[in-house]
Amino acid sequence: MRKFLLPLIFLFCLFSFGQTAGTIEYIYTKKLGVDYQTVGVLQFTSNYSSFVELSPIQLRKFNNSDEKSIVVSTIAKERPTVLINRDVDSLYSSVSLFNKKYKIKEVLPRINWVIKNKFKNSSIYKCQLATGEFRGRQYSVWFTQDIPLPYGPWKLQGLPGVILEAHDSLNQIIFKAKSIKLDTKIDLEEIKYSKAYELKTFIALKKKIYLEKERSISSKMPRNGSMKLSLPLRKTQKEITYEWEAKNTEN
């Protein structure tokens, strides 16, 4: 019995003292009007994490890379990115609107997870089920305490282990880990955006951005010509409602 306990104790100590970093590759499927699938890459250390949705070009480079040394830019050019800095309890993200990149900052979200007494194996990892509501969507996720760090794909996080699978109740947002590499060479420096909009400020700003773009396009059209740009309906977005809004808010 002692022979089996020693490796487990070693692994526990390894994680407890922040010695382990990892890279997880997820298949990310989005079914919001138009079906979309890509790969998201989560990289993490004890205090920082980065999740990047790869473009087709980045995906080819990633798939052809040396498995022993995976390098994915922390802030991929013009690609949706989510960064977590646990030292300052902050989450940073980047989005592009009309070919302009915006950086956003928010307090690390607290998701009220309910951990279930239900288990399954994913690859070599024992996973446990948890459910929780996050910004208008109900999620079911499978996390593993074999990797006891509170990270996951996109903004899903806060459990006592890394999330390997996640989907919302409508199966419109789906993440599933397909590759897990621990102790890969990762250099995530201190994560911070010196110039970033607060999330609430940016959500309000989006309406102005669309209006200004609409005016710009209309000004270049023939006389008496006009066009209308509207914000996407919230139900077609990953985040449907925000903490400061009424639950029945649509836009």
N, C-alpha and C positions, 0 to 999 in steps of 0.2 A: 504493500500500500504506500509505503514511504517513497518508493521509486516514482509513483504517479503524482504524489503531492509536490515534490520538488519542482518539476517543470511548471506546474500551475502557480506555485509561489513566485517563481522567477518571472513569469508573465505578468502577474499582478504587480510586482515591484517595478517592472519595466514601465508599465503604464502609469503607475502611481507617481513616479518621479519624473514624468513628462519626457521620457526618453524615446517615445515612439511617434513617428510620423507616418502618414499613409496617403495613398491615392486610390480613389474609388471611381470607377467609370460606370455611369448609369445610362441605360436607355431611357430617354425622356419622350413620352408621348403626350401630345396635347390635342384634344378633340373639341375645339371651340369654333364651330362653323366649318372650318377647313382642317382636316386631319394633318398633323405635323409631327414628325419624329426626328430627333437628333440625339446626340450624345452629350451628356453633361459630365464634367470632371470635377470631383471634390478632392481638394488637397487640404491636409490638416496637420497641425502640430498641437501641442498641448493647449496653447492659448489663442491660436489663430486658425482660420479656415478660409478657403476660397472655393467658390462654385462658379464654373464658367460653362455656358452653353456654347458648344463648338459650332463653327460654320463648316460647310462642306470641305473647304480647303484645309482648315485646321484639323478636321476629323481625319482626313487622309494622312496628314503628317503625324497625327497621334497614333494611328493604327500602324504606321510604318516605323515608329520609333523603337529604340532599344528598350526592351522591357525593364532592364536593370536601372535605367536612368531616365525618368520621365520628366520632361520640363514643359509646363503649360503656363503661359503668361498669366500672372495674377490678375491683370486687368487687360483682357483680350480686346484688341481694337474693335470697337463698334459692336461687341457682342455683350449680351446680358450677363452681368456679373454680380455675385453677392459675396461680400466679404464680412467676416465676423472677427471682432477684436474683443476677446473676453476680458482683457485687462481694463478696458474702459466701458465694458457692458454696452457695446455699440454694434450696430449692423449697418454696413454701407452697401449701396447698390448702384448700378449704372444702367441707364436706358437711353435709347436713341429715338428722337422724334424729328422727323424731316431732316435726317442726316446730321443732326446736332446731338452731341452726347451730353447727358445731364447726370451729375453725381448727386446721390441722395443719402442722407444720414437719418437714422432712427435709433431709439433705444432698443436694445435686443428684445424682441417680442417674447412675452411670457405666454406660452400655449398651455392651457389647462388639460394636460394629458391624463387619460384614465388608463392605467396599465391593467391589462386583462390576464387571467390565468390560462392563457392559450399559447402554445409553443409550436414551432416547426423548425426544420433545418433548411438553411439556405447556404448552398455550397458546404463548407466545413464548419459553418457557424450556426450555433443554436440561437434562434430568434424568438422574441416575445412580442405579442400583439399589444398595441396601444391605440386609443382613439382620441381625437380631439378636434375642436373647432378652431379654424384660423381664418379670419377675415371673410366670413360668409360661406366657407366650405367646410364640410365635415370630412375629416381624414381618418383613414385606417393605415397604420404603419407597422412595419416589423423592424425591430431594432435588436441589436446584439450586445450583451454586456461582455462578450469576449473582446470587444474593442470599447472599453469604458470611457468614451469621450462623447460629449453632448452634441454631435454634429449630424448633418443630414443634407439631402439635396435641397437646393434653393434656400428658402427661409425656414424650412421645417427642421426644428432642432429642440434641444432642451430635455432630452431623455437621458437616462443613465447608461446610454450606449449609442453607438452610431446607427442611424437609420439606413437599412439596406433596401427596403421596399416601401412604397407609399402610393396611395391613390385616394381620390376624393370619392364621395358617395355616388356621384354620377359617372364615375370613370371617365371624366374629362381631362384630368391631370393624373398622369401615371409616371412613377419613377421606379426603375428596377435595376439593382446593381448587377453588372455582368462581369466585372473584373475588380479584384481587391488586391492591392499590393501594399504591404506594411514595410516600414523601414526603408522606403524608397528615398532617393536623394531629393529633399525638398528644402527650399530656402524661402520661407515666408517671412519677410521682414515685418516690422511693426506696421500694422494696417491703419491707415488714416487718410482721410481726404481733407486737405487744407481748405478747399473751397467746395462745400457741398450744401445743397438745400435741405432744410429739415423736411421730413416726409409730408407733414401737413401743409407746409408752404408750397411744396412742389405739386401736390394734388390740386390745390387751388390754382396754381400757375398754369397747369395744363390747358385750362379753358382759354386763357389769354394767348397761349402759344398757338392753339388751333385758330383762334379768331384772327391773330396777326397773319398767319399763313393764308387764311381765306382772303383777307384783304389784299395781300401781296399778289396772289394769283389773279384775283378779280381785276386788279389795276393793270394787268398785262393783257386782259381779254379785250375783244372788240367793243366798241361803244354799246352801252346798254346790256352788255354781257355780264353775267354774274355766276357765282357758284357757291355752294354751301358745304362747309366742312363740319362734321359733327364728331364729338368725342365718341369712341367706341362704347357700346353699352357695357355696363359693369359685368353683366352676366356672361359676357364673352371674354372676361379677363380672369386671371388667377385670383386676384384680390377683388372681391365683390363689395365688401363694406370695410370701413375702418373704425377703429376704436372710438373715435370722436363723433361718428355719424349715427343717425337713426338707422335701425336695421332695414327699414323699407326704402332706403335711399337707392335710386337706380343709377344716377350719374353724379 
